[in-house]
Amino acid sequence: MAAAAPCGVAGQCRLQLLVLVVAAAAGRAAAAVRGGMLYPRESPSRELKELGGIWSFRADFSPGRDAGFEQRWYRQPLRQTGPVIDMPVPASFNDITQDPHLENYIGWVWYEKEVLIPQRWLQDDLSTRVVLRFGSAHYYSIVWVNGVQVVEHEGGHLPFEADISRIVQRSPGVLCRITVALNNTLTPHTLPPGSIQYMNDRTRYPKNYFVQNTRFDFFNYAGIHRPVVLYTTPSVYIDDITVTTTSSESVAMVRYQISVVGSELYSLSLSLRDQEGKVVATGDGPSGELKVPNPNLWWPYLMHENPGYRYFLEVKMQAQASGVPQEDIYTLPVGIRTVHVTSTQFLINGKPFYFHGVNKHEDADIRGKGLDWALIVKDFNLLRWLGANSFRTSHYPYAEEIMDLCDTYGIVVIDECPGVGIKMPESFGNKSLQHHLVVMEELIRRDKNRPSVVMWSVANEPASELPPAAYYFKTLIAHTKALDPSRPVTFVSDTNYAVDHGAPYVDVICVNSYFSWYHDPGHLEVIPLQLTAQFENWYKTYQKPIIQSEYGADSIPGLHSDPPAMFSEEYQKAMLKEYHSVFDKKRKEYVIGELIWNFADFMTDQGTTRVLGNKKGIFTRQRQPKSAAFVLRERYWKIANESSCVPPIINHSAHSTSSMGLLTT
Ligand code: GCB
């Protein structure tokens, strides 16, 4: 990625101007995260207002990219400080215009929206709390409301919010101005890491020329990627709920812990309802256990005729605040399920689970990484058509709206944090580690109650052969386990088994390999030998179950070659078949999953190995199947048929779309 240089002074100064704020913030962010981050849901005590749509937007092309701060653009409407364009939210800003400078822009961009706050939210003088919440914004965000800074957040892919009650209550009836400054600069200490490189050779590059280098293989889309909402709670409110579940055949226990903010004097009552609305258990107080006789367990898709069963935990809080009674109600969906790992198996509800699924990206034409309901539902339909029971959120946490559907449909998730491309030695230092710990805290805080999430992945393909990786992953994985003892932890490795310093600390070995592609390109015949050796070496060394967490080949749809040649649809299919024959032997032993790289073609930086992006999708970026999709579909349904104890749900007809309706009910 290249851009016009930000400032006309020495390189070092330019680097500082651009990166300073992000780097300083990375240092500050080392504190543990505080409070809950419940998904905003309406209830009798909570209202919600979506702020999606058109926002005003300006990229700061000034020398140094810092005009917005120097001129304090947040103090008045953005249109008064210069030209603005319309920008959709949620969406990445990169592909919205025809301007290549904006597509490849690095630095600060500014968003603004003026919103009318409902009068009733402001009437009763601070007994209503008004919260401004961002589902995610990439990468570093500073938010002002009516010119007052309300929150600063480092990192894309995870939510952040601010209580803005006092600010909006100061000026009822007038438009409330929300201004966001967003910086997509990556440093060696951000997640993912990156670096700015200034090209000072004036015979080869124009003055002040720089590029942002990254070591990951997807386009560094930026913008307000997920929904922005305003929601209310009473001033005494349910801040967080943590639920864990255990079960035996005839009874399940739902253990809960609730935190309330705003008063010490409150009471809590809980009722757990089934899908018919019948109360199956009740409780009270901030922690305890609910006993559920004859529970309906949460089962993965294709493992049960009724996958994704969720109860609804209604938490009711009553309190007095300054003599005024307050009530808050929050309803949390709860799936009852257990997860265990043995040396050869991954057990969900005590039964062996085989991951037959995909790796995805949040990526599409025009909107980039912006949330898009039509795309989300289409993807779930394709996943179920494929017979996929799982995916990994490669290489960052996905939208909460996606995670909700995983819970609902029973799609099992390996939940990955944005620890991708950690290759530079300096990215293994304390500063990076501290930030990584915080990101895991934020991720677990957000997704801890999701039954679909069965394992955390703390990184993808780090340089785990470097000696500092040992301490780094030991600390990171121990921290993750301390935060959530109920789930196994992994990271995804492409390092040789003999020199991987992180692998001793994981519960499941996740390994990526591209035999016949990046290694021995064009030589499909090497796959059986090399893949067998890969599995045997890892198992011999660690005696832990193994997931083939990536394998794949690029294919250009419509490009044909027989005998199969690289980039043709035939080659992608042939590669799959070679891999599958080894999986079929090893899944009888300790291989517990296979996740194709990738579900769909996706955008990357430009480069000699990328043809308008990465083409390893089994679907195109527009979600049309390549030939490989049919190979995988046949295989996944076959595996599901073999292992399922419930024949009717997997009795699909190969090409019928109406069968999908049956499958999902
Ligand atoms: C990998 C990476 C993934 C890439 C993929 C590829 O190992 O984990 O992010 O996109 O290979 O296609 O090169």
Boltz pocket constraint, residues with backbone or C-beta under 6 A from the ligand:
constraints:
  - pocket:
      binder: B
      contacts: [[A, 216], [A, 217], [A, 395], [A, 460], [A, 461], [A, 494], [A, 512], [A, 550], [A, 597], [A, 614], [A, 616]]
      max_distance: 6.0
